[in-house]
Amino acid sequence: MTDSRDIGGASGEKVGGVAGSLPAFWKVLGGLLLGALTLGLGVSGLGLIPVPNSTGNATVMHVPAVLAGVFGGPLVGVFVGLVFGGFSWIDYSAPIFRDPVVALIPRLLIGPVAWGVFVFLRRGGVARAAALAGVAGSATNSVGVLSLAVGLGYFPLRYVWPVLPQAFVEAGLAGLAAFLAVQGYLLLVSGRTAEATTPEALDPTDEEPPAADRR
């Protein structure tokens, strides 16, 4: 059984996420799997729910990018976000996504923002940090797309208001998904949920005390 100190307890956590102590191979593999999941959600249509507003669809395709950032770090998050943005640019659901600036830039930022929020808040509680990281990553997508669309003149500001309920739901789903994923990961590797794992166990600067100091 893995000790809770091993969960992100290596110096690699400084550029990684929850699984910061894992070898790079596993982070890359996880990113590829989450990228494939994103593509599958798009191609199958399961990640796109048609809605009668200026975005064309509500989505859950941002969730893998959030998880990639929280678990694998900013670079893995950027990769999965690129898959999401690239799909929405090629198979656009609304005219605004014909513009690669609107389709790509907000999606590239989902993972890094989720990672940053998680790392910043984890000492206050791992589960809460994961949930807020999910909300922040989703909000980055929604605010980024809408701000660019308005700023670039694709539609007026009044078109934003009908999208807000959708954005809140998407943020809630991302937060819930990140919360459950982190809880599941901690339970798998340490036999503990976040409530039983001290924030210090996820501190990248925390080191195992010398054997002589252990009693």
N, C-alpha and C positions, 0 to 999 in steps of 0.2 A: 504494500500500500504506500502511495506517495505521501510524504509528510506535507502538511499545509505550507511549510516554509518553502517548498519547491515550486509552489504555484506563483510564477512570476517573481521568484525570489532571486533570480540571477540578474547580473548587470545588463543582460540583453533586454530586460524589461524597459530600459530607457528608450528603446526604439521599437518595442513590441507592445503587445496588449496583454490581455489576461494570460495568454500562453507564451509570455515573453521568454520563459526558460526553455522552450522547445527548440530543437534544431531548426535551422532555416529551411531544410527540406520539407518539414511538416507544415511550416507556415506557407510555403509556396504551394504545396499540395492542397492545403485548405483554401487558399486563394483561388486556385484553379477550379476546385469543386464548387465554391460559392459563385465564381464566374459562370460556370456551367449551369448552376441553379438559376441564376439571373436570366441567362439566355433561354433556358427552358420555360421559365415563367412568362417570358415575352412571346416566344414562338407559339406556345400552347394557348396563350390568351388568359391563362389562369392568374397572371399577375396584373392584368389590366381590366378594370371594371368601368364600362362606359358610363359617363355622367354628362348631364346637359349643361356644361359650362365651358369656359374658354380653354380648359386644359384637355378636353376630350375624354380623358380617362382618369379615374382614381387608380392608384397603383400600390402594390406591395413589393415592387421590384427594387425599392430602395433598401429593404430589410437586409438582404445579403451584404450590401455595401457597408451598412452599419455594423453587422457582425464581423465583417472582415477587418474593419478598423479596430473594434474593441478587442478582438482576439489576436489579430496578426500584426497590428500596427498601421501606421499611415500609408506606407508604400503598398501593402496588400489591399488596403482600403481604396487607394487610388486606382489600382488595377480593376477591382470589381466595379467601382464607380464608372470606369471607362467602358466596361462591357454594357452597363446600364445605359449610359449616355449614348454610346455608339448605336445600340439597338433603337433607342427612341429617335435618333437622328435619321437612321436608314428607314425605319418602319414607323414614320411619324403618325401620331394620332390627331394632331392639331397643327395648323400652319406654323405656329411659333417654333415648333421643333424642327422645322426645315433649316433653321439657323443653327449651325454647330455651336455657336457661342451659348445660346440658350440651352441646347440639348446636352452639351458636354460639361461646361464649366461648373455648374452647381453640383452635378453628379460626381465630378472628380473630388469635390470637397467633402462629400458625405462622410467617408471613412476617416480622413484626418481629423475632422471636427469631433466625430464620435470618440476616436482614440484620445484626443486631447481632453475632452470633458471627463472621460472615464479616469484617466491618469490623474487629473487634477482633483477629482472628488472621491477617489476610492478610499482614502483614509477616514472619510466620514461614513463609510459603509459600502461594501462592495456591491450589494444588490441594488441599493439606491443609485450608486454611481453608474451601474450598467443601464438602469432604466432611464436615467437622465441623459446618458450618452445616446441612447436610442432616440429620445425625443429631440435632442439637439441635432443629431445627424439628419433626421427627417425634416426638421425645421430649416436646416441649411438648404435642402433640396427645394422645399416649397418657397421659401423667401427668395432664394437665388433665382429660380425660374420666373416667379412673378415679377420680381424687381427688374430683371433683364427684359422681360417682355414689355413691361410698361416703359422702362427707360429707353428701349430701342423703338418704341412707337408701334408695337404690334397690336396693342389694345389699350384703351383708356383705363384709368385707375378704378373707375366704377365696376369694371369687370372682375376686379380682385375679390370684392366682398362675397359673391356667391361661392368662391372657392375656399373660403376660410373654414367652413365646417368640414369639408373634405380634408384640408390640411391638418386639422386637429385630430381627426380619426386616424389618418396615416401616422401622425406622430405618436399617438397612443399605441397603435399596433407595433410600431418600431420599438418603443420603450418596453412593451410587454415581451416582445420577442427577445430583446437583449437581456432582460431580467431572467427569463426562463432559461436562455442558453447559458448564461454565466452560472446560474444555480446548478444546471445539469452538469456543466464541465467540472465545477468544484466538487460536486458529489461523486463524479466518476473518478477523478484523480486523487482525491483525498478522503472520500467517505464523509465529507462534511458539506453542508450548504453554506451560503454566505453568512448566515446568522451565526454559524459556529466557527467561522474563519475570521481571525482577527485582521484588521486592516494592515497591521505590521507584517503579516505573512505575505502581503503583496507589495511590500516596499522594495524597490529595486536596489536600495542601498543597504538593506538588512542582510547581515551575514550570520552564518552559523557561529556561535561562540566557540572559542577554543575548548578542546576536550578537558583541559585542566580546570576550566571554569564551570563545567557541568557537574552537578551534584546529584 
